Amino acid sequence: MTATIHRLPTPHAPSLEPMMTLAAADMNAVNTVILDRMQSQIPLIPELAGHLIAGGGKRMRPMLTLASAKLLGYPGTRHHRLAAAVEFIHTATLLHDDVVDGSDLRRGKRTANIIWGNPASVLVGDFLFSKSFELMVEDGSLKVLKILSGASAIIAEGEVNQLTAARRIDLGEERYLDIIGAKTAALFAAACRIAAVVAERPDSEEEALDAYGRNLGIAFQLVDDAIDYVSDAGTMGKDAGDDFREGKMTLPVILAYARGDEDARAFWKQAIAGHRASDEDFAHAIELVRATRAVEDTLARARHYGQRAIDALGIFSGGPAKDAMIEAVEFAVARAY
């Protein structure tokens, strides 16, 4: 059974191009900071960090800091270093995640832990975390430091929560949303919020940008979890079925298990426990997910959170920055189509 998936009602395919164009000049400045701060007298550090940082990612999180600053008309340059700090936090978490998950691919390339080993990946991740805090301290704002350090702690909590939830067939939707709210959405929210701090805008605008980033982050992760069951390595930049083989109870599985018959639920129990992990088992999992409309409904939830992100921008005046940020939400959801 093939699920019917409805596209967002946009006149063209949503793209990150407007946001990338909007932030291009500022992103050049951010990249300069990133390249400068990842240098070390220990050659392995820039070599390994550079492998991931230059790995083809869209730099969406720092770009959100830059776009938010544009939305607010901020004329300064403080956000360049802070956007670099955001990227370092993200990169550090990716290095650690790949070790925890035992991943082989990241954005279509071999992961750092496969090339250099787990110890090097963990330690270079620690180096990048440290560099992010250097940049925060140099900015001099205790409020910025509180937002970004708080997000870093929440991300780590989310990762531990996900680790302890692995292979737990009884994981519910509420805990799943707590996990992705922490491990993904917290940094999206902080990346947007700090722009309002450096621009010295009122709390209402800080909170609106926080809500925009948080809801975008949840939508982004929901789509990621859905396309694990409908895509391939070329599209995703990782092996299709990684979540399945790692026993992750993502929303498509939570819904498929809840809606399945006795045989389907028995299969999911074995699969999540790690006893059904072959290619044939993954193909059967895809059939079950599609038959129960679990992917469709996961994407429907992503659209819901995406709309909440767009609604959060309602207090801001229209213009190229707001348009680009709205289209970034539409792009995040439309990746599944």
Disulfide bonds with the S-S distance in Angstrom:
none
